[in-house]
């Protein structure tokens, strides 16, 4: 009794959504490739473009911050390529949630979706809180003084006062998003173009004051505690540490994937928008960091407002205000980019029955998820108004890195999935004997595909899944092996190098085994190049950054997961649309069986009647 019940639980938790979902979308398909691109740029190129370059150059990388941004951009593009393939393959609202649903199963999909809700909620609240604080600073803290005096909140973990302005701004943006996808992206495009114009102005204006001497400052002129001078004063290790910080500056492009169901031609426009937006964001970061470090020595940069600081030194008062306008526009686009996907995630989960039904209702007039948009807008606004978000910011990172990791893993799973249609065709032609080969081949021969089979089977697909799980474990081990290299490079032992070498070789070997397996013949509008190496590298980076988050972040994250599991097991698992579909198929099957039994019974009755009639006639005659 125990084994069947465990198997039933496993099958319930891993039931998958069909990739080709036949249900018609209720959302309006109105977004062009340009709309998606500006949405991605606006969400990604936030206020960080005015802050990160100064912070990373002063503390981590010096003028070599441009290489930190380059490394971060390459790592982000690897994740972006995975999103681009899935966006073309599964153009549905939900992003990583729906990708997990079609690949791994319902339970993991719910966990990913629940994390995405947290990610976008905290992201939106933090951006609107930053916008409120920035405008309050320009007004000499008038709002803080008034509300802090009249409405104080002296409770640990909460703001000093309720931020009514942040709440009001969030409600306004939520209403704008609810009015229609095209209308809200139009507003986002205006803010994005203004932001890009300010970035372009900063780069062009700064070129008149650049000096290559600031990239080659002698060590003797560098203050104590600011490295060795030159182009890379903190060495290669500083560039890598800077790249880890810069990676956060590229987060946000995944909002493009959540709008896939509203795109006119998602299979082409989503890959184009993802890659173009990341390229544009990199050029902006690269240009700002180049100009900034050539205008002013890296050790004189201001970490909180580097552009305003450098323009103040040169006496460009007007430029300071232009930068302020750009920062406000950047925060508005980031807010729009964070709030736009949130109701789409909730809508997708509610439409699948995993969240409450009313959250999945679509406005007949505006063709948007009206209820979920207004509800998430209200909750996000309340979040920004009441809570102290600094302690919760890292929880947003867990959601992001977990989603990126899951999408990379899903690309690998689907690329090597069993192609049953092609299998049957080759079996019919006598060119493939999968079962016999699997039985005859040894484990190592199957592992490295010595027979050079070109058609994936269930066994080769299972090998890939096992290798992905092993690869994840190896990535986690690598983060621990790298600790002595990060903390005390001079005290590294020979054993540390041996551990690192063995781990790297095992990582490469695992990806090599995956690469040897036969690939699915599914025709895709866009494919990630160099599979499994690109998704594998993306997986490694995201696991590394996720493990580096502090323990309290993981504790808070566990509490959020526990709340989600209560909802899933109390409501979602019973109201799942896939469960209803399975029950309907079962009911139809039982109905067909009953009708067949009834028809057979009626035939037997007819047979008995046909044999009995002649006998009665004969008896009457005699």
JOFENJO-V461666 format. One record per helix or strand of 2 or more residues. SS is the DSSP state (H for helix, E for strand). FROM is the first residue (numbers start at 0). TO is the last residue. If there is no record, write none. Layout:
<<SS,FROM,TO> <SS,FROM,TO>>
This chain:
<<H,1,12> <H,32,43> <H,46,49> <H,51,88> <H,95,102> <H,105,137> <H,141,149> <H,163,177> <H,180,208> <H,211,214> <H,218,220> <H,234,249> <H,254,257> <H,259,261> <H,265,294> <H,297,299> <H,305,312> <H,316,350> <H,356,359> <H,369,385> <H,388,390> <H,392,414> <H,419,428> <H,433,439> <H,442,446> <H,457,480> <H,482,486> <H,488,490> <H,493,515> <H,532,546> <H,550,574> <H,576,620>>
